[in-house]
């Protein structure tokens, strides 16, 4: 039975978030399979990291919007996750740097399978 009181807009947004989550998992699994098989997977790893951290930020932000103002309280799980997601986006390599590395590998070095 469908949950009552959930608007169609919220359902559509939730569906979009599930699709994004699936896409991140698929990207990560593909990169891991390439690495485990001994193939050069550096570009896939870089792309997966960039995609996963950027998408995590989008997912948490959208979840906070769906939950509303209560998610802004510091002790709320989404507020904690928002801060952790932001740290990941910066500490593990700025996304623009990762994008530039992928482009350089393909355009200047002729490397990569993306």
Phi, psi and omega per residue, in radians:
X1 nan 2.394 3.137
X2 -1.217 2.585 3.098
X3 -1.229 2.337 3.132
X4 -1.427 2.613 3.076
X5 1.459 0.045 3.098
X6 -1.679 2.096 -3.066
X7 -1.236 2.782 3.101
X8 -1.075 -0.629 3.117
X9 -1.103 -0.781 3.116
X10 -1.109 -0.683 3.125
X11 -1.123 -0.762 3.118
X12 -1.089 -0.764 3.131
X13 -1.107 -0.745 3.116
X14 -1.095 -0.717 3.079
X15 -1.068 -0.734 3.099
X16 -1.078 -0.732 3.138
X17 -1.119 -0.666 3.110
X18 -1.149 -0.681 3.111
X19 -1.130 -0.770 3.103
X20 -1.072 -0.727 3.108
X21 -1.068 -0.742 3.107
X22 -1.080 -0.776 -3.127
X23 -1.087 -0.684 3.101
X24 -1.122 -0.826 3.133
X25 -1.041 -0.774 -3.132
X26 -1.079 -0.723 3.123
X27 -1.110 -0.797 3.138
X28 -1.113 -0.763 -3.140
X29 -1.116 -0.691 3.121
X30 -1.104 -0.802 3.124
X31 -1.087 -0.724 3.134
X32 -1.128 -0.720 3.119
X33 -1.070 -0.749 3.113
X34 -1.090 -0.776 -3.127
X35 -1.136 -0.763 -3.133
X36 -1.141 -0.497 -3.130
X37 -1.472 -0.009 3.107
X38 1.539 0.051 3.123
X39 -1.355 2.744 3.056
X40 -1.198 2.034 -3.054
X41 -2.145 0.287 -3.047
X42 -1.060 -0.775 3.136
X43 -1.155 -0.670 3.099
X44 -1.122 -0.690 3.118
X45 -1.144 -0.770 3.117
X46 -1.080 -0.807 -3.133
X47 -1.112 -0.732 3.139
X48 -1.104 -0.739 3.129
X49 -1.098 -0.836 -3.124
X50 -1.087 -0.820 -3.122
X51 -1.122 -0.770 -3.099
X52 -1.133 -0.798 -3.088
X53 -1.243 -0.678 3.099
X54 -1.148 -0.732 3.138
X55 -1.176 -0.668 3.076
X56 -0.990 -0.773 3.096
X57 -1.039 -0.744 3.115
X58 -1.126 -0.746 -3.114
X59 -1.117 -0.794 -3.116
X60 -1.164 -0.740 3.127
X61 -1.066 -0.784 3.130
X62 -1.139 -0.701 3.103
X63 -1.085 -0.700 3.110
X64 -1.102 -0.681 3.111
X65 -1.156 -0.674 3.122
X66 -1.164 -0.687 -3.118
X67 -1.288 -0.650 3.132
X68 1.738 -2.861 -3.023
X69 -1.018 -0.477 -3.120
X70 -1.126 -0.383 3.133
X71 -1.283 -0.198 -3.132
X72 -1.472 -0.207 3.118
X73 -1.197 2.357 -3.036
X74 -0.947 -0.593 -3.086
X75 -1.458 -0.132 -3.129
X76 -1.187 2.408 -3.133
X77 -0.954 -0.636 3.130
X78 -1.230 -0.608 3.088
X79 -1.144 -0.706 3.097
X80 -1.135 -0.795 3.137
X81 -1.111 -0.647 3.108
X82 -1.041 -0.803 3.132
X83 -1.127 -0.725 3.125
X84 -1.145 -0.696 3.131
X85 -1.120 -0.688 -3.139
X86 -1.136 -0.710 3.109
X87 -1.073 -0.755 3.134
X88 -1.071 -0.642 -3.107
X89 -1.161 -0.446 -3.104
X90 -1.767 -0.804 -2.970
X91 -1.240 -0.522 -3.085
X92 -1.683 0.306 3.115
X93 1.988 2.123 3.126
X94 -1.059 2.387 -3.066
X95 -1.029 -0.664 3.126
X96 -1.118 -0.633 3.086
X97 -1.151 -0.740 3.113
X98 -1.099 -0.731 3.104
X99 -1.086 -0.745 3.128
X100 -1.111 -0.667 3.115
X101 -1.129 -0.711 3.102
X102 -1.119 -0.780 3.137
X103 -1.117 -0.766 3.142
X104 -1.078 -0.768 -3.141
X105 -1.044 -0.711 -3.110
X106 -1.367 -0.814 -3.009
X107 -1.430 -0.670 -3.050
X108 -1.752 -0.558 -3.036
X109 -1.864 -0.177 -3.115
X110 1.128 0.544 -3.091
X111 -1.952 2.752 3.022
X112 1.807 2.650 -3.114
X113 -2.064 0.160 -3.138
X114 -1.223 nan nan
